[in-house]
Structures are given as structure tokens and as C-alpha cells.
Amino acid sequence: MQLSEWWHQFPRKLRLVAEVRALAALGAGGILFLGPLVFNRLGLDGVLIGQGLAVASVVGLISRFLSGYVLDQGVGLAVPLRVGAALSIAADLTLLQANGAGGYISGQVLMGLGMGSYWPAAELASAKLSAPLPSSEGFALARTADALGVASGALLGTVMAALLGADQLRLVYAVDLGCMVMLLKLVGRLPRLEPIQAVSLRSAEKGNQWVSVRSWLKPLGPLLVLALLCTGLIILQQSALPLDLARGGLAREGLAEVGGGLLLGLQLGLLLILQWPIGHWLGSKPVGFGLRLSLRCFAAATSLLALSALHSGGLLLLLLAQPLLAIAIASFLPTITEAVIEAVEPEHQGLALGLYSQSWAISGIALPPLAGWALDAEQHGVGLWLVLAGLSLLAISIAPQEIDSSGEPLRGSPFQAS
């Protein structure tokens, strides 16, 4: 199948969502992976860099809630997306000029507010605009667009550092600024969604009973626990891993910014290649299969990251970890969103996606500062990565086997509702 034919098999509205997500991810790609190195070169320690990322996540909790709330009230998808783009532009302008802790923290606050406004709308659009295709196909395409954008953004940042020197890494914020300006115009073409409240009221008129909050939240229990762990692992690829690569391990030499960027670029390139085929393949299997595959790959990859610090030839182990991380992320991202959609009835899917979206913010609050502290205390990442490998293995036991399409309780999980 040719690329053009493959692309046009998707509904026009879903293609537009993918374009929006790819553009947003292009701007974010360089920031997520290379942003911490900008301020590491300015002399900020790992704890402060981690605290900045945590602050961004804290304020992101607020904007995620507000974004989900206004969407439930029937506000058009373009509104929170435009607000997010405007806040991101303000953050980029701040971080382009920041030279110390105050400017860095201020920029992170604005960036967190912008990303929090963006994500619930982007996820809801992927779920609601995939028809007549199943939502699993919509999520697979959306995550492929994310991977394309992030990989391209990180590669662009690395190339700029190689050509212009590591001192010019700060230009990744200029790239994001340009992407956000273009996104402001593009999102106006997205359709307005029907308010969730109206859908719920019509369902009641047909004789359906409102379920209690507890009854529809309980099936989400294991999914939210897994989301907290796996989103944390993904976030640490953007914060702790670049610092670990730059500092080196007990026996492994540290990598220069360009070398570390190329290694992370390898992971992103593999994710780009693997995201669609893995997401499409997992769409035909129970969501529990994809979640367990992801956890096993995370455990193996983080074990390799830990072992790489113990050998002078640890670069080979770092290289071996990248395809495992790519498979883990490609398996987790579309599967967890599809699992959330399957776990609740249609009238609660917007709120459920909002709760899942919060896991990114909560993980971002807790893990980057802890990881920064661990790296500063040990001067290497052995303990950090081994702990995460153990948690990944333990989490396999709570991954659900299957979810009823009607949103009934999960089967094969210790969280099973009674």
C-alpha cells in the first residue's frame, strides 16, 4: 500500500487531528529531550531541573481539569487547543531569555499550563472523530503522529546543536514557538463536539439509569495505577535519561550533548517506525496483552540502562535498550487510551480520559524531582533504573486480562469489582 493510499484510508476529520498532533509534537520534541540539557549547561543542578518539571506538572493538573470541564460544556475543540498554544508561546519567549532559576521556573509554569490545556482536547478528538473506524485505529494513528512529530523535533534540535554548537540548544524553544503559531490557525478547522451532558440526558430519557461515580471509577483502578507507572517511565526518558547520559555511570563515560541527542533520536526513530504497526496489531488483541507486553519491555530496558553504568562498554547496552523502550512506549500509548474508552460507558468517556490525562501530570510532579535527587546523590542511575525495572515486573500482576465492551468490571485483575 502506498503512503498516500494509506493516509487517505482515514476519515478527513481524523487526518486533521493527526496533523494537529504532529505539529504540536514537532515543537515539543526538542524541548522534552533537550530542554533539560539547556539549563544543565547553565549550571542548574539536577534537583532544580526536576523541580521545574514538577512545577509544570502541578499547574498542568489545573489546566487539564479546566480543559476537560469546558469540553464537557460543549466548547469547541479549538478553544482549549488555542489557549494551550498561546500559553506555550509565552513559555517559549520566557525560556529563550532565561539564564537562571527564576526564568526557568516561570517558563515551566507557562509550559505546564499550555500542555495541560492541550492534552484532554487532543485525546478527546482522537476518540470522537475516528468514526467510522474503531477508536483503536484513531488512537494508533494519533500516537503515530505524536511519534513523527517528537522524533522530528528531537532530530532537528540535535542537528542544530551539531551545526551551531551545543550553546545553541536553546533554539529548540524557537522551533516550538513557530509550531505553536502555525497550530493557532490549523485548529480552527476542527469540528465542535456535542456536549457530553446532552448525550447523558438523552440516554436517561431512553430508560438508562445513571451509574454512581464509584461504579464507573472502580473499573479504571488498575488502568490508572498502570498509567501512573508507565507515564512516569516515559517522562523519565525526557528528564532523567538525558542527564544520566551526560553525566555517565560508574564505569561508562558521559556522552556529549550531541551524542546523547543522537541516542535518544534512535529511540524516537524506532518509535516512529514501530508505532503504527504495533498499534494496529494490538488493536485486534485484548488490551491486557498490550499492557503486559509494554511492562515486560520497560522492565528489560531499564535493567539494561542500569547495567550500562557498570561497564566501560556500556554504550552497547544503551543501544540495546532503545528498541525495547520504543516497543514498550508504542505498545502502551494506544492501548491504555483504548482501555480507558472500553472501561466506561460512552457518557463518561470524556471524564475518564481526563482522569487518565492527569496521570501524566501526577507522574511529572513526583518522579522528576525524585530522579534528579537520586542522580545527584549517587552520581549515576543504577539504583534509579533498577527500582523502575522491579516496579514494572510487579505491575504485570495487576494488568487486566480483558475488559467487557459494555464497560463492565475488568476480569483477571486484583482490582476486579464485586
KEPALO-542378 format. One record per residue: x, y, z of N, C-alpha, C in turn; residue in three letters. Coordinates in steps of 0.02 Angstrom, whole numbers, padded with zeros to 5 digits, always signed. Each point is the difference from the previous one (the first is absolute). Layout:
// KEPALO-542378
XYZXYZXYZALA ...
This chain:
// KEPALO-542378
+00042-00060+00000-00042+00060+00000+00044+00063+00000MET -00012+00046-00046+00038+00061-00003-00018+00045+00058GLN +00047+00046+00017-00010+00044+00057-00063+00042-00009LEU -00011+00027-00060-00059+00042-00012-00064-00040+00009SER -00001-00062-00024-00059-00042+00007-00012-00017+00073GLU +00054-00015+00036-00006-00015+00072-00029+00061+00037TRP +00025+00059-00015-00021+00061+00034-00074+00015-00012TRP -00022-00008-00061-00069+00018-00018-00051-00053+00019HIS +00022-00056+00030-00049-00048+00025-00034+00026+00063GLN +00030+00051+00032-00028+00027+00061-00049+00056-00016PHE -00052+00009+00042-00047+00056-00011+00036+00067+00001PRO -00027+00048-00037+00032+00066-00006+00009+00032+00069ARG -00051-00006+00043+00005+00032+00066+00055-00032+00042LYS +00009-00066-00006+00053-00033+00037+00069+00020-00027LEU +00004+00009-00066+00063+00022-00029+00018+00070+00026ARG -00050+00042+00009+00013+00067+00026+00025-00004+00072LEU -00029-00044+00041+00023-00009+00068+00074-00023+00000VAL +00017-00046-00045+00069-00024-00004+00047+00057-00020ALA -00021+00043-00045+00042+00057-00020+00012+00047+00059GLU -00053+00014+00039+00007+00043+00059+00049-00031+00049VAL -00007-00065+00012+00043-00033+00050+00072-00003-00024ARG +00011-00013-00064+00068-00002-00027+00034+00068+00007ALA -00036+00053-00014+00028+00067+00004+00017+00018+00073LEU -00046-00015+00046+00014+00013+00070+00060-00040+00025ALA +00004-00064-00021+00054-00043+00022+00067+00022-00030ALA -00001+00028-00062+00062+00024-00030+00031+00054+00044LEU -00041+00047+00023+00026+00052+00043+00023-00026+00067GLY -00036-00049+00027+00015-00027+00066+00060-00047+00000ALA +00014-00032-00057+00051-00052-00002+00068+00024+00024GLY +00023+00057-00026+00065+00025+00022+00000+00021+00072GLY -00056+00030+00023-00003+00024+00069+00002-00058+00049ILE -00040-00052-00013-00006-00055+00048+00066-00035+00012LEU +00039-00010-00054+00061-00039+00007+00063+00042+00008PHE +00000+00061-00027+00060+00041+00002-00007+00060+00047LEU -00062+00017+00019-00010+00057+00045+00039-00006+00065GLY -00002-00058+00035+00039-00005+00062+00075+00013-00010PRO +00027-00018-00059+00071+00010-00012+00017+00074-00008LEU -00048+00041-00024+00011+00072-00006+00017+00029+00067VAL -00039-00017+00051+00010+00030+00066+00051-00038+00041PHE +00015-00062-00019+00057-00034+00031+00065+00035-00019ASN +00005+00023-00062+00060+00037-00023+00005+00068+00034ARG -00056+00028+00022+00000+00064+00034+00018-00007+00074LEU +00008-00062+00024+00021-00011+00069-00054-00018+00048GLY -00063-00008-00023-00053-00021+00045+00010-00074+00017LEU -00009-00018+00064+00011-00069+00019-00061-00043-00016ASP +00010-00066+00004-00052-00047-00020-00063+00007+00041GLY +00007+00016+00065-00060+00008+00042-00042+00058-00023VAL +00032+00057-00015-00037+00059-00021-00033-00012-00068LEU +00036-00033-00045-00030-00015-00065-00061-00045+00009ILE +00006-00050+00043-00056-00044+00014-00057+00037+00033GLY +00015+00047+00044-00052+00039+00033-00038+00043-00050GLN +00035+00027-00049-00033+00039-00052-00049-00042-00039GLY +00020-00061-00018-00045-00044-00036-00060-00020+00044LEU +00013-00007+00065-00055-00017+00046-00049+00058+00007ALA +00026+00061+00003-00044+00059+00003-00044+00003-00061VAL +00029-00014-00058-00040-00001-00062-00056-00050+00005ALA +00013-00057+00030-00052-00051+00007-00053+00020+00050SER +00020+00035+00053-00050+00022+00051-00050+00048-00032VAL +00024+00050-00035-00046+00047-00031-00038-00033-00057VAL +00032-00052-00030-00035-00038-00052-00061-00035+00026GLY +00000-00020+00064-00060-00031+00029-00059+00048-00003LEU +00013+00063+00013-00054+00050-00001-00026+00010-00070ILE +00046+00010-00048-00023+00015-00068-00030-00062-00033SER +00021-00060+00018-00032-00060-00028-00072-00005+00024ARG -00011+00014+00064-00068-00002+00026-00044+00052-00035PHE +00025+00061-00006-00038+00053-00031-00014-00016-00074LEU +00049-00027-00034-00009-00018-00070-00054-00053-00008SER +00003-00052+00041-00051-00052-00003-00069+00026+00018GLY -00003+00046+00048-00064+00027+00022-00033+00039-00056TYR +00037+00045-00032-00031+00041-00053-00019-00043-00060VAL +00038-00053-00013-00019-00044-00055-00066-00036+00016LEU -00010-00020+00063-00063-00032+00020-00059+00049-00007ASP +00014+00064+00004-00053+00050-00006-00016+00016-00073GLN +00035-00032-00047-00015+00010-00070+00044+00051-00035GLY +00052+00026+00034+00046+00047-00032+00037-00036-00056VAL +00012+00033-00055+00033-00030-00057+00070-00023+00016GLY +00022-00053-00034+00067-00027+00011+00054+00053-00011LEU -00013+00048-00045+00051+00050-00016+00016+00045+00059ALA -00047+00009+00047+00010+00049+00054+00057-00021+00046VAL -00003-00059+00033+00056-00018+00043+00065-00011-00038PRO -00004-00020-00063+00061-00008-00040+00032+00067-00013LEU -00040+00051-00016+00028+00066-00011+00028+00031+00064ARG -00036-00010+00056+00025+00024+00064+00067-00033+00015VAL +00005-00065-00011+00062-00035+00012+00057+00026-00044GLY -00015+00014-00064+00052+00026-00045+00023+00069+00023ALA -00047+00043+00021+00018+00067+00022+00044-00002+00062ALA -00017-00043+00047+00040-00007+00061+00069-00028-00016LEU +00004-00046-00048+00064-00028-00019+00045+00052-00034SER -00031+00044-00039+00039+00054-00030+00030+00045+00054ILE -00040+00016+00051+00026+00041+00056+00057-00037+00036ALA -00007-00065+00008+00053-00040+00032+00064+00001-00041ALA -00007-00009-00066+00059-00001-00043+00037+00067+00003ASP -00037+00055-00002+00032+00066+00004+00036+00009+00065LEU -00028-00027+00055+00032+00005+00065+00063-00042+00003THR -00003-00062-00023+00057-00046+00005+00055+00018-00049LEU -00016+00034-00054+00052+00023-00047+00046+00051+00032LEU -00026+00035+00051+00039+00053+00032+00025-00018+00070GLN -00025-00055+00028+00016-00017+00070+00073-00020+00007ALA +00031+00026+00054+00070-00017+00015+00009-00026+00071ASN -00054-00005+00037+00005-00023+00069-00062-00036+00022GLY -00003-00015+00064-00055-00041+00027-00067+00035-00007ALA -00003+00066+00010-00064+00035-00003-00032-00004-00069GLY +00039+00015-00052-00026-00003-00067-00018-00070-00021GLY +00040-00049+00023-00014-00070-00017-00066-00022+00031TYR -00011+00014+00063-00061-00020+00034-00061+00035-00031ILE +00007+00064-00015-00056+00037-00030-00020-00031-00067SER +00051-00016-00040-00014-00031-00065-00033-00067+00007GLY +00021-00039+00050-00030-00066+00011-00072+00006+00022GLN -00017+00051+00039-00069+00010+00021-00044+00013-00061VAL +00022+00043-00044-00039+00015-00060-00004-00061-00046LEU +00054-00037-00006+00000-00060-00042-00048-00052+00028MET -00001-00009+00065-00045-00049+00031-00073+00019-00011GLY -00016+00064+00006-00068+00022-00012-00020-00013-00073LEU +00045+00014-00046-00015-00010-00070-00010-00072-00019GLY +00044-00044+00024-00006-00071-00016-00062-00030+00033MET -00016+00024+00060-00060-00025+00034-00063+00018-00037GLY -00002+00059-00030-00059+00020-00039-00005-00040-00064SER +00056-00019-00029+00001-00035-00064-00022-00073+00004TYR +00026-00037+00049-00006-00073-00003-00071-00028+00004TRP -00043+00022+00046-00068-00029+00001-00037+00010-00066PRO +00009+00058-00031-00034+00014-00063+00029-00044-00055ALA +00065-00010-00001+00031-00042-00052-00021-00072+00007ALA -00004-00026+00061-00021-00069+00011-00074-00010-00017GLU -00041+00048+00021-00072-00006-00014-00013+00002-00075LEU +00036+00043-00035-00007+00004-00073+00017-00066-00033ALA +00054-00033+00023+00020-00064-00029-00053-00054+00011SER -00034+00003+00058-00050-00051+00015-00065+00013-00038ALA -00021+00063-00003-00067+00017-00026-00002+00009-00076LYS +00057+00012-00031+00001+00015-00072+00028-00057-00042LEU +00004-00060+00029+00027-00057-00037-00052-00037-00042SER -00065+00010+00015-00054-00035-00036+00005+00014-00075ALA -00013-00050-00042-00029-00066+00014+00051-00052+00022PRO +00064+00018+00006+00050-00047+00025-00007-00008+00075LEU +00021-00058+00028-00001-00008+00072+00049+00049+00033PRO -00014+00016+00063+00043+00049+00035+00071-00024+00007SER +00011-00067+00001+00069-00025+00005+00042+00021-00060SER -00031+00003-00060+00035+00024-00059+00015+00075+00006GLU -00047+00037+00028+00011+00072+00010+00058+00013+00047GLY +00003-00038+00055+00055+00009+00047+00066-00021-00029PHE +00001-00054-00040+00062-00022-00031+00026+00053-00048ALA -00045+00031-00040+00022+00053-00045+00024+00061+00039LEU -00037+00018+00052+00019+00059+00040+00069-00009+00031ALA +00013-00059+00026+00065-00012+00031+00056-00003-00052ARG -00017-00023-00060+00049+00001-00054+00018+00072-00018THR -00051+00043-00002+00013+00071-00013+00042+00031+00056ALA -00015-00018+00062+00040+00025+00056+00073-00022-00008ASP +00010-00064-00017+00068-00026-00007+00038+00035-00056ALA -00035+00011-00057+00031+00035-00056+00022+00070+00021LEU -00044+00036+00034+00017+00068+00021+00056+00002+00051GLY -00003-00043+00051+00051+00001+00052+00068-00020-00029VAL +00002-00053-00041+00063-00021-00030+00029+00055-00044ALA -00042+00032-00040+00024+00053-00044+00025+00060+00041SER -00035+00017+00054+00021+00056+00041+00066-00013+00035GLY +00008-00061+00028+00062-00017+00033+00058-00003-00049ALA -00012-00027-00060+00052-00003-00051+00020+00070-00022LEU -00050+00043-00009+00015+00069-00020+00042+00035+00053LEU -00017-00009+00063+00039+00030+00053+00071-00026+00003GLY +00008-00065-00011+00067-00030+00001+00042+00026-00059THR -00031+00005-00059+00036+00025-00058+00021+00073+00011VAL -00044+00040+00029+00018+00070+00014+00059+00003+00048MET -00001-00044+00051+00056-00001+00048+00065-00020-00034ALA -00004-00049-00047+00060-00023-00035+00028+00054-00047ALA -00045+00036-00034+00021+00049-00049+00019+00067+00031LEU -00037+00020+00052+00009+00066+00029+00037-00002+00067LEU +00010-00060+00027+00033-00006+00065-00050-00012+00055GLY +00022-00035+00053-00045-00017+00055-00028+00061+00035ALA +00035+00057-00005-00025+00061+00032-00065+00025-00031ASP -00016-00025-00060-00060+00022-00036-00059-00048+00010GLN +00006-00046+00048-00056-00046+00014-00064+00038+00017LEU +00007+00059+00027-00057+00040+00020-00048+00014-00058ARG +00025-00007-00062-00042+00013-00058-00058-00048-00007LEU +00000-00055+00039-00057-00045-00002-00064+00035+00021VAL +00007+00052+00042-00059+00038+00021-00025+00044-00057TYR +00045+00023-00043-00021+00038-00059-00038-00044-00049ALA +00021-00063-00007-00035-00046-00043-00071-00011+00026VAL -00007-00011+00065-00066-00010+00030-00043+00062-00010ASP +00028+00059+00007-00038+00061-00009-00029+00004-00070LEU +00041-00016-00050-00026+00000-00069-00056-00050-00011GLY +00007-00059+00029-00052-00051-00006-00065+00022+00032CYS +00005+00032+00057-00061+00022+00035-00036+00055-00039MET +00038+00043-00034-00031+00052-00041-00040-00033-00057VAL +00028-00051-00032-00036-00034-00054-00059-00039+00027MET +00007-00029+00060-00055-00039+00029-00061+00044+00015LEU +00012+00063+00018-00056+00045+00015-00048+00005-00059LEU +00026-00002-00060-00043+00005-00059-00031-00068-00018LYS +00038-00053+00007-00023-00066-00021-00059-00026+00041LEU +00000+00013+00066-00051-00030+00043-00069+00029-00012VAL -00004+00057-00034-00066+00029-00014-00042-00043-00046GLY +00030-00048-00034-00037-00043-00046-00030-00061+00035ARG +00015-00010+00064-00029-00057+00036-00074+00012+00014LEU -00042-00052-00004-00071+00008+00013-00015+00008+00074PRO -00059+00027+00014-00024+00007+00069-00034-00065+00022ARG +00019-00025+00059-00029-00062+00024-00065+00014+00038LEU -00044-00051+00000-00062+00005+00037+00014-00005+00074GLU -00031+00042+00042+00013-00002+00072-00015-00069+00029PRO +00043-00023+00043-00009-00066+00031-00063-00001+00043ILE -00015+00055+00032-00060+00002+00043-00063-00014-00041GLN -00004+00028-00060-00059-00010-00041-00007-00073-00020ALA +00056-00032-00015-00001-00071-00017-00026-00040+00059VAL +00023+00018+00059-00021-00038+00060-00074+00008+00012SER -00027+00062-00009-00070+00011+00013-00043-00040-00049LEU +00020-00004-00064-00040-00038-00047+00003-00075+00016ARG +00058-00022+00026+00004-00071+00020-00049-00014+00057SER -00006+00048+00047-00047-00009+00056-00071-00003-00026ALA -00017+00041-00050-00067+00000-00027-00018-00067-00032GLU +00051-00037-00021-00012-00065-00031-00005-00055+00052LYS +00004+00018+00063-00010-00049+00053+00064-00023+00034GLY +00057+00025-00024+00063-00019+00033+00006+00037+00067ASN +00027-00033+00049+00008+00029+00067+00070+00028+00007GLN +00003+00057+00037+00067+00027+00016+00036-00050+00046TRP +00061-00017-00017+00040-00042+00045+00035+00045+00049VAL +00014-00025+00059+00034+00040+00050+00072+00013-00021SER +00027+00052+00029+00070+00017-00016+00046-00059+00017VAL -00014-00032+00056+00043-00055+00020-00002-00057-00049ARG -00059-00014-00028-00007-00059-00043+00038+00008-00066SER +00005+00062-00026+00038+00007-00062+00072+00019+00011TRP +00017+00022+00061+00071+00013+00016+00036-00065+00018LEU -00035-00047+00032+00034-00060+00024+00033-00041-00055LYS -00031-00010-00058+00035-00036-00053+00063+00035-00026PRO +00005+00065+00013+00059+00037-00022+00060-00009+00047LEU -00012-00028+00059+00053-00006+00051+00065-00027-00026GLY +00002-00062-00026+00063-00028-00022+00029+00039-00059PRO -00043+00028-00042+00025+00037-00058+00036+00063+00023LEU -00027+00035+00049+00031+00061+00024+00065-00015+00037LEU +00004-00055+00036+00063-00020+00032+00054-00013-00052VAL -00018-00039-00051+00048-00013-00054+00019+00064-00037LEU -00049+00044-00010+00014+00063-00034+00050+00042+00039ALA -00008+00003+00066+00048+00038+00040+00070-00026-00007LEU +00009-00066+00000+00066-00029-00006+00029+00011-00070LEU -00038-00017-00050+00027+00002-00069+00009+00071-00025CYS -00046+00046+00018+00012+00069-00020+00062+00028+00036THR +00010-00023+00062+00061+00021+00035+00063-00024-00034GLY -00001-00062-00023+00057-00027-00037+00013+00040-00064LEU -00053+00019-00034+00008+00039-00062+00027+00070+00016ILE -00026+00031+00053+00022+00067+00019+00075-00001+00018ILE +00022-00053+00033+00071-00004+00019+00046-00009-00060LEU -00027-00023-00057+00040-00001-00061+00014+00071-00024GLN -00041+00047+00022+00006+00070-00022+00037+00042+00051GLN +00007-00025+00062+00032+00041+00052+00062-00034+00029SER -00009-00060+00030+00056-00032+00034+00050-00031-00050ALA -00025-00032-00053+00046-00034-00046+00049+00048-00033LEU -00021+00058-00027+00050+00046-00028+00055+00020+00049PRO -00020+00012+00064+00050+00018+00050+00045-00059+00016LEU -00027-00059+00004+00039-00060+00014+00051-00012-00056ASP -00022+00008-00062+00046-00009-00056+00056+00052+00001LEU -00016+00062+00017+00050+00053+00001+00051-00010+00056ALA -00023-00025+00057+00045-00006+00058+00041-00065-00001ARG -00025-00052-00033+00036-00063+00000-00018-00043+00060GLY +00032-00060+00004-00014-00046+00054+00062-00016+00040GLY -00001-00055+00037+00057-00020+00040+00061-00015-00044LEU -00012-00032-00057+00054-00016-00046-00009+00031-00068ALA -00061+00017-00017-00015+00028-00067+00013+00075-00001ARG +00035+00023-00052+00012+00071-00008-00065+00036-00019GLU -00004+00063+00019-00058+00040-00019+00001+00016-00074GLY -00059+00009-00028-00007+00017-00071-00009+00075-00008LEU +00032+00028-00053-00011+00070-00016-00073+00011-00020ALA -00021+00063+00001-00071+00014-00015-00021-00028-00068GLU +00044+00007-00049-00017-00025-00067-00006-00076+00001VAL +00047-00034+00034-00003-00073+00004-00062-00024+00036GLY -00016+00032+00057-00060-00018+00036-00062+00013-00041GLY +00000+00056-00036-00058+00015-00043-00009-00051-00055GLY +00056-00024-00029-00005-00050-00053-00027-00066+00028LEU +00022-00018+00061-00025-00062+00030-00075+00004+00013LEU -00022+00056+00028-00072+00009+00010-00037+00004-00066LEU +00033+00029-00050-00030+00002-00066-00011-00070-00029GLY +00046-00046+00016-00008-00070-00022-00064-00029+00029LEU -00011+00012+00065-00062-00025+00032-00062+00030-00034GLN +00003+00065-00013-00057+00033-00030-00012-00023-00072LEU +00055-00011-00037-00007-00025-00068-00030-00069-00001GLY +00021-00043+00046-00029-00067+00005-00073+00004+00019LEU -00017+00046+00046-00070+00008+00020-00042+00022-00060LEU +00027+00044-00040-00036+00023-00059-00013-00058-00048LEU +00050-00043-00010-00007-00057-00046-00049-00052+00027ILE +00002-00010+00066-00037-00055+00030-00070+00018+00023LEU -00014+00065+00010-00063+00019+00032-00062-00024-00038GLN -00003+00013-00065-00059-00021-00037-00007-00076-00004TRP +00052-00038-00022-00010-00073-00005-00015-00032+00067PRO +00031+00022+00054-00014-00029+00065-00069+00020+00024ILE -00018+00064-00007-00066+00023+00020-00055-00035-00039GLY +00010-00007-00066-00050-00034-00042-00006-00073+00019HIS +00057-00033+00013+00000-00071+00019-00034-00010+00067TRP +00014+00042+00049-00029-00007+00066-00075+00017+00000LEU -00023+00038-00050-00070+00016-00004-00046-00060-00007GLY +00028-00056-00024-00040-00061-00009+00007-00047+00060SER +00035+00021+00052+00011-00043+00059-00028+00033+00062LYS -00013-00039+00053-00024+00029+00063+00050+00051+00026PRO -00025+00053+00031+00044+00053+00022+00051-00025+00051VAL -00018-00051+00040+00047-00026+00049+00063-00028-00032GLY -00005-00028-00059+00058-00026-00036+00050+00056-00014PHE -00025+00056-00026+00044+00056-00016+00030+00031+00063GLY -00038+00004+00054+00027+00029+00062+00055-00043+00030LEU -00010-00066-00001+00052-00044+00027+00063+00000-00043ARG -00009+00002-00066+00058+00005-00045+00039+00064+00015LEU -00034+00054+00010+00033+00063+00016+00040-00004+00065SER -00030-00028+00052+00034-00004+00065+00062-00044-00004LEU -00004-00056-00036+00059-00044-00006+00057+00036-00037ARG -00017+00037-00051+00052+00037-00037+00029+00056+00041CYS -00042+00035+00039+00026+00051+00045+00049-00030+00051PHE -00018-00058+00028+00043-00032+00049+00067-00019-00030ALA -00001-00029-00059+00063-00020-00033+00043+00060-00017ALA -00032+00053-00026+00037+00059-00022+00032+00036+00059ALA -00037+00011+00054+00028+00035+00058+00055-00042+00033THR -00005-00066-00003+00055-00042+00025+00063+00012-00040SER -00006+00005-00066+00058+00014-00042+00029+00069+00014LEU -00044+00049+00012+00025+00067+00016+00041-00001+00065LEU -00023-00039+00049+00037-00006+00063+00068-00034-00011ALA -00001-00055-00036+00062-00038-00012+00050+00040-00041LEU -00024+00045-00042+00046+00038-00043+00049+00043+00040SER -00021+00020+00061+00044+00041+00041+00057-00038+00031ALA -00004-00067-00002+00049-00042+00035+00056-00024-00045LEU -00001+00019-00064+00050-00026-00048+00024+00057-00044HIS +00064-00002-00015+00029+00053-00042-00029-00002-00071SER -00023-00059-00020-00033-00006-00065-00075+00004+00006GLY -00024+00039+00049-00071+00005+00013-00040+00031-00057GLY +00034+00032-00047-00036+00029-00056-00038-00053-00040LEU +00028-00060-00005-00034-00055-00035-00065-00018+00035LEU +00001-00002+00066-00062-00015+00038-00051+00056-00008LEU +00025+00062-00002-00045+00056-00012-00035-00007-00068LEU +00039-00021-00050-00028-00009-00066-00052-00056-00001LEU +00014-00054+00036-00046-00057+00003-00065+00019+00036LEU +00003+00048+00047-00059+00020+00037-00049+00040-00043ALA +00025+00034-00051-00043+00046-00037-00057-00035-00037GLN +00012-00056-00037-00057-00033-00032-00051-00027+00051PRO +00023-00022+00058-00046-00025+00051-00043+00058+00027LEU +00031+00057+00010-00039+00058+00022-00050+00021-00053LEU +00020-00002-00063-00045+00019-00054-00060-00048-00003ALA +00012-00065+00007-00055-00049-00001-00046+00011+00060ILE +00030+00013+00058-00040+00011+00061-00046+00059-00008ALA +00027+00056-00025-00040+00060-00008-00053-00008-00055ILE +00020-00031-00056-00047-00011-00056-00056-00046+00021ALA +00012-00046+00046-00052-00046+00024-00046+00035+00050SER +00029+00040+00044-00038+00030+00054-00047+00055-00023PHE +00024+00047-00040-00038+00061-00014-00068-00011-00031LEU -00005-00037-00057-00068-00009-00027-00041-00049+00041PRO +00032-00048+00034-00037-00050+00037-00033+00029+00062THR +00035+00042+00036-00029+00027+00062-00060+00046-00016ILE +00005+00039-00053-00057+00044-00016-00060-00041-00024THR +00013-00053-00038-00055-00044-00021-00029-00036+00060GLU +00041-00020+00048-00024-00033+00060-00046+00046+00040ALA +00019+00063+00006-00041+00048+00036-00068+00008-00034VAL +00000+00005-00066-00062+00006-00038-00044-00061+00011ILE +00029-00060-00001-00038-00062+00008-00027-00009+00070GLU +00034+00029+00050-00016-00014+00070-00062+00037+00025ALA -00022+00053-00036-00057+00039+00024-00051+00009-00057VAL -00060+00017+00020-00053+00012-00049+00012+00066-00037GLU -00029+00008-00060+00015+00059-00041-00009+00067+00034PRO -00051+00006+00043-00013+00065+00030+00052+00020+00052GLU +00044-00047+00019+00052+00015+00049+00070+00000-00031HIS +00005-00011-00065+00066-00007-00031+00041+00064+00003GLN -00032+00057-00006+00037+00063+00003+00033+00009+00068GLY -00038-00013+00054+00028+00006+00067+00053-00053+00013LEU -00010-00060-00026+00049-00053+00009+00066+00017-00034ALA -00004+00028-00061+00061+00022-00033+00034+00056+00037LEU -00040+00043+00032+00029+00053+00041+00039-00028+00059GLY -00028-00052+00032+00035-00032+00056+00065-00032-00023LEU -00003-00034-00057+00061-00030-00027+00051+00054-00016TYR -00022+00055-00028+00045+00055-00017+00035+00026+00063SER -00035-00001+00057+00030+00023+00062+00060-00042+00021GLN +00001-00064-00022+00056-00043+00021+00066+00028-00026SER -00001+00031-00059+00061+00031-00025+00024+00056+00046TRP -00048+00040+00023+00018+00056+00043+00025-00025+00068ALA -00035-00050+00029+00019-00025+00066+00069-00033-00003ILE +00012-00040-00052+00066-00030-00008+00054+00053-00008SER -00018+00052-00038+00048+00054-00010+00015+00039+00063GLY -00049+00003+00046+00011+00035+00063+00049-00040+00044ILE -00011-00065+00005+00036-00041+00049+00068-00024-00024ALA +00003-00024-00062+00060-00037-00020+00061+00042-00020LEU -00007+00054-00039+00061+00038-00018+00040+00025+00060PRO -00031+00029+00052+00041+00021+00057+00034-00059+00036PRO -00038-00055+00007+00030-00059+00032+00057-00028-00041LEU -00010-00002-00066+00053-00024-00044+00061+00046+00002ALA -00013+00067+00000+00055+00047+00004+00039-00008+00065GLY -00038-00010+00055+00033-00011+00065+00042-00063-00002TRP -00027-00055-00028+00037-00063-00003+00064+00007-00042ALA -00005+00035-00056+00059+00009-00042+00052+00043+00034LEU -00022+00052+00036+00048+00043+00036+00032-00038+00058ASP -00040-00042+00034+00026-00036+00059+00049-00054-00019ALA -00017-00039-00053+00043-00056-00020+00051+00017-00053GLU -00013+00055-00036+00042+00020-00057-00003-00051-00057GLN -00050-00041+00001-00013-00047-00055-00073-00023+00007HIS -00025-00039-00050-00070-00018-00001-00014-00073+00016GLY +00048-00037+00028-00009-00072+00011-00061-00013+00045VAL -00001+00031+00058-00055-00012+00047-00067+00020-00029GLY -00002+00058-00032-00063+00025-00028-00029-00049-00051LEU +00040-00022-00047-00026-00044-00053-00017-00069+00026TRP +00037-00025+00050-00016-00066+00028-00067+00001+00038LEU -00013+00054+00036-00064+00006+00035-00057+00001-00050VAL +00008+00036-00054-00053+00004-00050-00010-00067-00036LEU +00054-00037-00010-00007-00067-00030-00040-00046+00046ALA +00013+00003+00066-00037-00041+00047-00073+00019+00003GLY -00016+00064-00001-00070+00022+00000-00036-00022-00063LEU +00034+00001-00056-00032-00022-00063-00018-00074+00004SER +00044-00041+00028-00016-00071+00006-00057-00012+00048LEU -00001+00037+00056-00055-00008+00047-00067+00020-00030LEU +00001+00051-00042-00062+00026-00029-00033-00049-00048ALA +00037-00048-00026-00029-00048-00046-00058-00038+00034ILE +00005-00010+00066-00051-00039+00035-00067+00036+00005SER -00001+00066-00009-00064+00036+00005-00027+00020-00068ILE +00036-00016-00053-00026+00016-00067-00061-00043-00014ALA -00056+00029-00020-00061-00039-00012+00008-00046-00060PRO -00034-00056+00003+00000-00047-00056-00044+00025-00057GLN -00058+00029+00017-00049+00018-00050-00048+00051+00029GLU -00030+00040-00043-00051+00049+00020-00062-00012-00043ILE -00057-00006+00033-00062-00007-00038-00014+00063-00041ASP -00024-00008-00061-00014+00057-00042-00055+00044+00028SER -00041-00028+00045-00054+00039+00030+00024+00043+00058SER +00065-00005+00017+00026+00039+00055-00008-00036+00066GLY -00015-00066-00001-00006-00038+00062+00068-00008+00033GLU +00002-00022+00063+00064-00005+00036+00051-00043-00037PRO +00063+00015+00015+00055-00036-00030+00002-00072+00025LEU +00023-00045-00043+00008-00069+00021+00074-00016+00004ARG +00018-00045+00047+00069-00021+00007+00044+00051+00034GLY -00028+00043+00042+00038+00052+00034-00017+00001+00074SER +00049+00013+00043-00015+00005+00072-00045+00060+00015PRO -00011+00046-00047-00044+00056+00010-00071-00016-00022PHE -00013-00062-00019-00065-00017-00028-00056+00021+00047GLN -00050+00032-00029-00056+00023+00040-00042-00060+00022ALA -00030+00007+00059-00043-00054+00025-00072+00024+00003SER 
